[in-house]
Amino acid sequence: MPEHMPGERSKARQDFREARKQAFVNEIRGVLSGEPTDLLSFKEVQQRLGVRTCALGRLETVPLKRIVGSEGRYRDFDREFLPRRSDTESRWESLSAAFDRMENVPPVELYKVGEAYFVRDGNHRVSVARRHGAEYIDAFVIDCPSRVNLDSGLDVRRLLVEEEHLQFLERTHLDAIIGTDIRLTASSAYDALERHIEGHRYYLGQDRGEPVTFEDAARSWYEKVYLPTVDVIRRTKILDRFAGRTEGDLYIWVLEHHHYLRERDGGQVSLEQAARSYARRYGDKPYHRAWDWLATRLARIGGMLLSWVRR
């Protein structure tokens, strides 16, 4: 890459410093909003989701917004690939000057898992391209198939849930049995689904007077328990009160609340009554626990300020 002129160096250096400032602002916003700002580690995704075999790469044009992690530099950049560390400055400035001169930059190398991409080589190129307003980047893409279809909204919390999701599918094969996939967002919730199926299997065997296979029990549970409960959730529109949650989440919580109300009141309580009761009691409320929310985030911001000063 040719040497750049002093004026180009000055502009590139200013671009880098502005990018670092924006990375700091993004981290503050992330703390306040609860939205993820960190890149994901590809090695952690490999480990948690059992990604073992990757296909040979091919040249593609990839949307930059779908690159969510890195193999080795995931701590050096934020979720928008803005630089977080001062020691990335020299390489970043050189590439930024090259972009300004409209020089050809080699394609990056990416891993693809589901709809999400992870940088194998070219973190700085991705960072500079995004900073210069590009929406796409040329890349050699290496496909890494996974039973769990990741999307570009993945964060560390979601990754943990997806790991449990994969384990659930491997134990139950429910996606193959019923031809659909039940998505949950709460940690350990997939264990609850498996217990529901096993409980249904026991009572189904009692009714039939003979053992019931897991596959038969899963189909019966899905048709006679899960779908009717989801139908109530849809008719009562209570999902609107639980931002970011799924019908599968509400299925578990409404049934647990239904059982609680029947035990407490000692009488008949309909599933629809339980659903409405649960939404009234636990649904989103404006300014709910606002002071706890603010105190927690201010404490995190204080720690973050110290961390950025040391970088």
C-alpha positions, 0 to 999 in steps of 0.5 A: 500500500503506497505511503500517504501524504501528510494531509491524508495522514492528518485526515485519517488520524482525525477519522480514527479519533472520531471513530473512537469517540463514537465507540465510547458514545455507543457503549454509553448508549448500550448501557442505558438501552440494554442493547448489545455493543460487543462483538462476539467471539467466533471460537465461543460460538463454535464451542457453544453451538458445536460448529465443527465443519466449515466448507471451502470459501467463495467470493461474495458481497456481504452486508456489513451490518450482518458481521457480528463477531471476529475470530481474534479481534472481538475485543478491539472493536464494538458491534459497529466495528468502531475501534475501541483501542488506541493501538489499532490506530496505525493500521486503521489510518493506513486503510482509511487513507487508501479508501479515500484514494479509492484504492482497491482493498483485498477482500476480507475473509469471513465465517458464516453461521446461519445469517451471521458473519464473523471476521477471520481476516480483515477486521480493520478493513471492515471497520474502515468500510463501515466508517466510510459509509459502505453497506457491503464488502467483498469477502471470501465466505466460509460456510459453517453449518449449524442446526441453530439458525443464527441471525445478525441480532445475536448477542452473548445472552442470546448465544447462551439461550441458543446453546440451550436450544441446540441441546434441546433439539439434540435431546428431543429432535422436536424440530424433525418430529413436528416440523416446526421450531419453538423459539424461547428467550429465557435461560433454562426455559427449554428444560421446562418444555422437555418436562412438559413433553415428558409429563404429557407422555406419562399421562398419555400412556396412562390413558392408553394403557401402554407405553408411548414413544417420545415422538408420539407424545411430542406430536400430541403435546404440540397439538393438544397442549401447546397450540391451544395455549398459544391460541389463547395468547394470540386471542388475548394479545398479551404478547404485546405486553412482553417486549422481546419475548416469544409465544413459547415464553408466554406458553410456559409462563401462562401455564405456570400461572394457571396452575398457581391460580387453581391451587390458590383459589381452589376452583376452576380458572380458565386458561384465558383468565390466567393469561389476562391475570398474568399480563396484568401482574407481570406485563410491561409497565411505563416507568416500572422500577425506573430508579433501579434501572437507572442506578444499575446503569450509572454504576456500569457507566462509572466502571466503563469510564475507568476502563476506557481511560486505561485503553 
